[in-house]
Amino acid sequence: MSDLDRELERAAAAVDEPAPAVTRPEPGPTPPARKGNVGLLIGLLVMAGAILTLVLFSFKESAVYAKGVDELIREKDKYSGTDRAVRVQGILVKGTLVHRDTPCEHRFEMQTKGAVLPVRYPQCIVPDTFRDMPEMDVMVTAEGKLSSAGYLEASTIFAKCPSKYEMKEMQKGGQKAPHVSQMTQAL
């Protein structure tokens, strides 16, 4: 037998033998979670809490309380002479709207459920719909501060214009819109 034949026999015998088993090392204990993740979570929660606290307390000072005239009169002591802004809604008392040029100011009275509140608006320009209309009620919203003298020092005034559906009903009853000027009516 030649060397080549012996080598082939050894190779054939090696193929027939089972291969040695490969053993994997057993996994060790899992490493604990990194403390950086927990710290990051705590930091984010603290920041979210601080932002929420800041938002809630900063809006408290700038909050505007919406009341009807009757409610404001009942809670007069709570709002009188303070820096708390209040929004009051009511009906313009007919015949009370007065304009003064020097210093420029509008004075009027608002009412709901029998309670009447005097209002002073120290500006020259008012909304077009803010007129004393003898034929109809004019809804007014005034925003400002209640003085210790008992009147509302308004910084903003809104007059509600009736919707187109209310306007049609008013026209059927012979009423006119609050924003129709005297000049337009004459034409």
VENQUI-V347402 format. One line per field, one symbol per residue. psi: psi as a letter, one per 30 degrees, with the letter a starting at -180 (. if undefined). A space follows every 10 residues. Layout:
psi: ???
//
This chain:
psi: kleeeeeeee eeeeefkkkk kkkkkkkakk klkkfeeeee eeeeeeeeee eeeeeefefe egkkkkllee eeeeheeefk glgkkkkkka kkkkgfjkkk ejlkkkklkl lkhfkkkkkk jhlekllefi ljjfflkjkk kkkakklffg lkjkfkkkkk kklfeeeeee eegglllfgj leeeee.
//
